[in-house]
Amino acid sequence: ERLCVERSELDADVQLCVLRKQRVIGMTTTAVSKHATMLRLIGCEVLIVEEAAEVLEAHIVAALSPSTRHLVLIGDHQQLRPAT
């Protein structure tokens, strides 16, 4: 079990190292909530939300971190509201 924990920690460290070198990281709002800790460690300054009219406000707020400086919402104002 100890080896399993160590492997998981090593995998997370590798992912963090790789993602820190990227200029753009794309993911769904579900993935953002799943990887919130890693994204906070990366310290993304810009968050772009495509199809923003379809995303619940709570999901957008959950994606924000202390390092977020800009939030860009892209969407059609005539689009249907998110289904709950």
N, C-alpha and C positions, 0 to 999 in steps of 0.2 A: 504494500500500500504506500509506503514511503517513496518508493521509486516512481509510482504513478503520480504522486503529488509533485515530485521533483520534475518529472517530465512535463506536466502541465505548466509549471512555473517557467520552465525553459522555453516551451512553445510560446507562451505569452510574451516572454522577453524577446524572442525572435520576431514575433508579429509586431511588437512595439518598435523595434529597431527598423524593420522594413517600412512600416507605415510612416515613421518620422521622416524618412527620406523622400516621401512622395509629395508632389505639389498639389494633387487632387485626390481625395478619397471619396468615393461614391458609395452610398448604401441606402437602403430603405429606412423608414422611420422605425420599423421593428428591429432592424439590425442596430440602429443607433441606440435604442434602449438596451439591447442585449450587450453592446460593447461600450456602454457609457463610461465606465472606469478607464478603459484604454484611451478613449477619445479625450477625456479630461487630461490624461497624462501627456498626450500628444500636444494639446493646447491649440486646437484649431481656432484661428481668428475670424474666419469667414464661414458662415453657414448659408448655403443656398438650398432653398426648398422649391422643387419643381412641382407643378400641379398643386400649388398651395391651397387652392380653393377646396380640394378634396381631402386635405389633412386637418384633423382636429387640432385646435389651438393647443391643447394639453400636450400633444405629441411634439409640437414645435418647441414649446417651453421646456419640455424634458430634454430636448437636444441641446439647449443652450448650456454653456459652461462659463466659469469666471473669465476665461481667456477670449470668449466671443466678443469681437469688436463690431462686426457687421452681420446683419441678417437680411438676406435678399429673398423676397417671396415672389415667385414667378407663377402666374396663373391667369386664367380667363375669368374676369369678374362676372360673366354671364353663366359660368359653369354651375352645375348642381352642387348643393351643399354636401358635405360628407354624410354617408349613411352610417347610422349608429346602431 
